[in-house]
Amino acid sequence: MTSVQPASSNISSPVRTIRIGSRKSQLALVQTYWVREQLQQRFPDISFEVHTMSTQGDNILDVALAKIGDKGLFTKELELGMLNQEIDFAVHSLKDLPTCLPEGLALAAVTERENPADALVVHQKHKDKQIDTLPEGTVIGTSSLRRLAQLRYHFPHFTFKDVRGNLNTRLAKLDDGEYDVLILAAAGLQRLGMSDRIHQILPTELSLYAVGQGALGIECRADDLQVLSLLKAIEHIPTRDRVLAERAFLRELEGGCQVPIGVDTQLDENTLTLTGLVASVDGKRLVKDSVTGTASEAENLGIQLAHKLRQQGATEILAEIFQIVQRS
């Protein structure tokens, strides 16, 4: 890692201990302590403490995510902690952070993105296979409606089974033979030092990734100017431009984290290309399109793409999905 020079602080207010909120999962803590390290290197005279909390998504492990609801499933408790002055900011996997934040909170910074792609992780008996050569009836483990819908569209001959729990729990279920393969975020495996478990990176032609996947979103109180200033020091502007387009696309479609909406963003100097899709849960219908513009109009690009997909049938697909989820 490149060495970091301490930042010259322009913050004249009295220095205080900054309290960082995090979920208790291994991945969440790895991500949070990485953020703490980045800030500590830049602001060595400030103390940063990590405070952990359990969220609803962490506590309910025997129900499919889509059936629980998607509004703040992994973030609500941390957000309440900020609003109640118990913590000063929270580190999230950005894909878990709803696109509409509670009043008084703001997305303060977005860190540089890891590989946002989905990854195929296989049981030993399929080590010689790629996703397109797996046999009929292969049991695919995923808790994501987005992955489920896209893979059903391309591979209707597979069998799909929900899988919950932390990463180690899911991998243990795979290795014990409960599943033939898992579809997981490459970024999570990389951050936990498990890159060797990635058997194949799925191309975007098969699986567009989740909005914000691979990036960390740091949320704080909107009126805490000192913390806002600190967090800007670790923001990665190219990643922020990409995810602002993605989040605007999702927000305009009124979709939550558990809706089959996928994206891909490419940034070439100042030219941003956003691709998005909406798919039915059964995988029988899928609408997909792209828009291109400048990075400075990232959010407008997301809105434009949402309107294009609505004209192609996304509205009807999403309405049917919400009815299915409400009935289940």
C-alpha positions in Angstrom: 0.0 0.0 0.0 1.2 3.5 -0.8 2.3 5.4 2.2 0.0 8.2 3.2 1.2 11.6 4.4 -0.8 13.1 7.3 -3.3 15.6 6.1 -2.9 19.2 7.0 -6.1 19.8 9.0 -8.1 23.0 8.4 -10.5 22.0 11.1 -10.3 24.6 13.8 -13.0 23.2 16.1 -11.8 21.3 19.2 -10.6 17.7 18.5 -12.8 15.0 19.9 -12.8 11.2 19.9 -14.6 10.1 16.7 -16.8 7.1 17.2 -17.2 4.8 14.1 -20.2 2.5 13.9 -20.0 -0.9 12.3 -22.0 -4.2 12.0 -20.4 -7.1 13.9 -19.8 -9.4 11.0 -16.2 -10.2 10.0 -16.5 -8.5 6.7 -18.0 -5.4 8.2 -15.2 -5.1 10.8 -12.5 -5.6 8.2 -14.0 -2.8 6.1 -14.5 -0.5 9.2 -11.0 -1.0 10.5 -9.6 -0.3 7.0 -11.5 3.0 7.0 -10.2 3.7 10.5 -6.6 3.1 9.4 -7.0 5.4 6.4 -8.3 8.2 8.6 -5.7 7.6 11.3 -2.8 7.9 8.8 -4.2 11.2 7.6 -5.2 12.6 11.0 -2.7 11.1 13.5 -3.8 13.6 16.3 -7.4 12.4 16.3 -8.7 9.3 18.1 -11.0 7.0 16.2 -13.0 4.3 18.1 -15.0 1.5 16.6 -18.4 0.7 18.1 -20.3 -2.4 16.9 -24.0 -3.0 16.6 -26.3 -5.8 15.3 -28.8 -5.0 12.6 -32.0 -6.7 11.7 -30.4 -8.3 8.7 -27.8 -9.9 11.0 -30.3 -11.2 13.5 -32.8 -12.8 11.1 -31.0 -15.6 9.3 -33.8 -18.1 8.6 -35.8 -16.0 6.3 -35.1 -14.9 2.7 -33.9 -11.3 2.5 -36.7 -10.3 0.1 -39.3 -11.5 2.6 -38.0 -9.4 5.4 -38.1 -6.1 3.6 -35.3 -3.9 2.2 -35.5 -0.5 3.9 -32.4 -0.3 6.0 -32.1 -4.0 6.6 -28.4 -3.7 7.4 -28.3 0.0 8.3 -31.2 1.2 10.4 -29.7 0.5 13.8 -26.5 2.3 12.8 -28.5 5.2 11.5 -30.4 5.4 14.8 -27.0 5.4 16.6 -25.9 8.4 14.6 -29.1 10.3 15.1 -29.0 9.6 18.9 -25.4 10.8 19.1 -24.1 7.4 20.1 -21.7 7.2 17.1 -20.4 9.9 14.7 -20.4 8.0 11.4 -21.0 4.5 10.0 -19.2 2.4 7.4 -21.5 0.4 5.1 -21.2 -1.9 2.1 -22.7 0.7 -0.2 -25.0 -1.9 -1.8 -26.8 -2.2 1.6 -27.4 1.5 2.0 -30.9 2.6 0.8 -30.9 5.4 -1.8 -33.1 7.6 0.4 -31.4 8.4 3.7 -33.2 9.4 6.9 -33.6 13.1 7.5 -30.4 14.5 9.1 -28.0 12.0 7.6 -25.8 12.2 4.5 -23.6 10.0 2.4 -20.4 11.7 3.3 -17.8 9.7 1.3 -17.4 6.8 -1.0 -14.2 4.8 -1.0 -12.3 3.4 -4.0 -14.2 0.4 -5.4 -13.0 -3.2 -5.3 -14.0 -5.5 -8.2 -17.8 -5.0 -8.2 -18.5 -8.2 -10.1 -20.3 -11.4 -9.0 -18.2 -14.5 -8.5 -18.8 -18.2 -8.9 -17.6 -20.3 -6.0 -17.8 -24.0 -6.6 -17.8 -27.3 -4.6 -14.7 -29.3 -5.3 -16.6 -31.7 -7.6 -17.2 -28.9 -10.1 -13.7 -27.5 -10.1 -13.3 -28.3 -13.8 -16.5 -26.4 -14.7 -17.4 -22.9 -15.6 -20.9 -21.5 -15.1 -22.0 -22.3 -18.7 -20.8 -25.9 -18.4 -22.4 -26.9 -15.1 -24.9 -29.8 -15.6 -28.6 -29.5 -15.5 -30.1 -29.4 -12.0 -26.9 -27.8 -10.5 -27.9 -26.3 -7.1 -27.0 -22.6 -7.1 -26.9 -20.9 -3.7 -27.8 -17.2 -3.6 -29.8 -14.8 -1.4 -30.1 -12.1 -4.0 -33.2 -11.7 -6.2 -31.0 -9.8 -8.7 -28.6 -12.7 -9.2 -31.5 -15.2 -9.1 -33.5 -13.4 -11.9 -30.5 -13.0 -14.2 -29.2 -16.5 -13.8 -32.7 -18.0 -14.3 -32.9 -15.9 -17.5 -29.6 -17.4 -18.9 -29.7 -20.8 -17.2 -33.3 -22.0 -16.6 -32.1 -25.6 -16.2 -30.3 -24.8 -12.8 -32.0 -25.3 -9.4 -31.8 -22.2 -7.1 -31.8 -22.3 -3.3 -31.6 -19.5 -0.8 -28.5 -19.2 1.3 -28.1 -16.9 4.4 -25.4 -16.4 7.0 -22.0 -14.8 7.0 -19.4 -15.7 4.4 -17.7 -18.5 6.4 -21.1 -20.1 7.1 -22.1 -20.0 3.4 -18.8 -21.5 2.3 -19.1 -24.2 4.9 -22.5 -25.2 3.6 -21.1 -25.3 0.1 -18.1 -27.5 1.1 -20.5 -29.8 3.0 -22.4 -30.4 -0.2 -25.6 -28.5 0.6 -25.0 -26.5 -2.6 -23.1 -27.2 -5.8 -22.0 -23.6 -6.3 -22.5 -20.2 -4.7 -22.7 -16.8 -6.3 -21.0 -14.2 -4.1 -19.6 -10.7 -4.4 -16.0 -10.8 -5.5 -15.2 -7.8 -3.4 -16.2 -9.4 -0.1 -14.1 -12.5 -0.8 -11.1 -10.3 -1.7 -11.4 -8.1 1.4 -11.4 -11.2 3.6 -8.4 -12.7 1.9 -10.4 -15.4 0.2 -9.6 -14.6 -3.4 -8.5 -18.2 -3.9 -12.2 -19.3 -3.5 -13.1 -17.2 -6.6 -13.5 -19.9 -9.4 -14.9 -17.5 -12.0 -15.7 -13.8 -12.3 -19.1 -13.7 -13.9 -19.1 -11.4 -17.0 -21.6 -8.6 -17.0 -23.3 -10.2 -20.0 -24.5 -12.8 -17.5 -24.8 -10.9 -14.3 -24.9 -7.1 -13.8 -23.9 -6.3 -10.3 -25.8 -4.6 -7.5 -25.9 -0.8 -7.2 -22.9 0.3 -5.2 -21.4 -3.3 -5.0 -17.7 -3.3 -4.2 -17.6 0.3 -2.7 -17.9 1.4 0.9 -20.3 4.2 1.7 -19.7 6.3 4.8 -22.7 7.9 6.4 -22.8 10.7 9.0 -24.9 13.4 10.4 -25.5 16.1 7.8 -24.7 18.9 10.1 -21.4 17.5 11.6 -19.0 19.6 9.6 -15.9 18.3 11.3 -16.7 14.7 10.5 -17.8 15.6 6.9 -14.4 17.3 6.4 -12.5 14.4 7.7 -14.3 11.9 5.6 -13.8 13.8 2.4 -10.0 13.1 2.8 -10.6 9.4 1.9 -13.2 9.8 -0.9 -12.5 8.4 -4.3 -14.1 10.7 -6.8 -14.3 8.3 -9.8 -16.0 5.7 -7.7 -18.4 8.3 -6.3 -19.3 9.5 -9.8 -20.1 5.9 -10.8 -22.2 5.0 -7.8 -24.1 8.3 -7.9 -25.3 7.3 -11.3 -26.2 3.8 -10.1 -28.0 5.1 -7.0 -30.0 7.6 -9.0 -31.1 4.9 -11.4 -32.2 2.7 -8.5 -34.0 5.5 -6.7 -35.8 6.6 -9.8 -37.1 3.1 -10.3 -38.2 3.0 -6.6 -36.3 -0.2 -6.2 -34.8 -1.5 -3.0 -31.8 -3.7 -2.3 -33.8 -6.9 -2.8 -35.3 -6.0 -6.2 -33.8 -7.6 -9.4 -32.1 -4.5 -10.7 -28.5 -4.7 -11.9 -26.0 -2.2 -13.2 -22.6 -1.8 -14.8 -20.7 1.6 -14.9 -17.6 2.4 -17.0 -15.7 5.6 -16.6 -13.2 6.6 -19.3 -11.6 9.8 -18.3 -14.7 12.0 -18.0 -17.1 9.8 -20.0 -19.5 7.8 -18.0 -21.5 4.9 -19.4 -24.2 3.4 -17.3 -25.9 0.1 -18.2 -28.9 -1.2 -16.2 -31.5 -3.9 -16.2 -34.7 -5.0 -14.6 -35.6 -8.6 -14.6 -38.6 -10.7 -13.5 -38.0 -13.1 -10.6 -38.8 -16.1 -12.8 -36.1 -15.0 -15.3 -38.5 -15.0 -18.2 -38.4 -11.2 -18.9 -35.5 -8.9 -18.8 -35.1 -5.3 -20.0 -31.7 -3.8 -20.4 -30.2 -0.6 -21.9 -27.4 2.0 -21.6 -26.8 5.7 -21.5 -23.6 7.7 -21.9 -22.6 11.2 -20.8 -20.1 13.2 -18.7 -19.3 12.3 -15.1 -20.6 15.6 -13.9 -24.1 14.6 -14.9 -23.9 11.2 -13.2 -27.2 11.4 -11.4 -29.1 12.7 -14.5 -27.7 9.7 -16.4 -29.2 7.4 -13.8 -32.6 9.1 -14.1 -32.5 9.0 -17.9 -31.7 5.3 -17.9 -34.6 4.6 -15.5 -37.0 6.4 -17.8 -35.7 4.4 -20.8 -36.3 1.1 -19.0 -39.7 2.1 -17.8 -40.7 2.7 -21.5 -39.5 -0.8 -22.2 -41.6 -2.5 -19.6 -39.7 -2.1 -16.3 -42.7 -0.6 -14.5 -44.8 -3.7 -15.1 -42.1 -6.1 -14.1 -41.4 -4.2 -10.8 -45.1 -4.0 -10.0 -45.4 -7.7 -10.3 -42.3 -8.3 -8.1 -43.7 -6.1 -5.3 -47.0 -8.1 -5.4 -45.1 -11.4 -5.2 -43.0 -10.1 -2.2 -46.1 -8.8 -0.4 -47.9 -12.2 -0.8 -44.9 -14.3 0.3 
